[in-house]
Amino acid sequence: MSELTEKFENLRHRLKVDGLTAHHGLSGEVPYFILDYRPQDELYVRDEINQIVNGGPYGERQMNIKLFNLFDMMMDTLNEFGYTEIIYQFEMLLY
């Protein structure tokens, strides 16, 4: 089993046993899960995330899972402030 598959299995397990929703050790914050992965795993990750978001319920609790794509959010911010071209030029200097 790949490391990425293990991460998704761990997430599913935590959702089923209310590990993400029980708020243990949190000061009332909303729990979250951040996943880093290699670009070549993008299609696999999208499929797994869609299955999790649309696949509930998990355990006895009804959950409203919200998906936030940090990459999209960052790109929107860069575009809004006009930094996209500057970042692109900087990346071209690195490669």
Residue pairs with C-beta under 8 A, 6 or more apart in sequence:
1 9
4 37
4 41
4 44
4 45
7 35
8 48
8 52
11 20
11 33
11 35
11 52
12 52
12 58
13 19
14 20
14 33
15 21
15 52
15 56
15 58
15 59
15 63
16 58
16 59
17 59
18 59
18 61
20 31
20 33
21 31
21 61
21 63
23 29
23 31
34 70
35 45
37 45
49 67
52 65
53 65
53 67
56 62
56 63
56 65
57 63
75 84
78 84
78 87
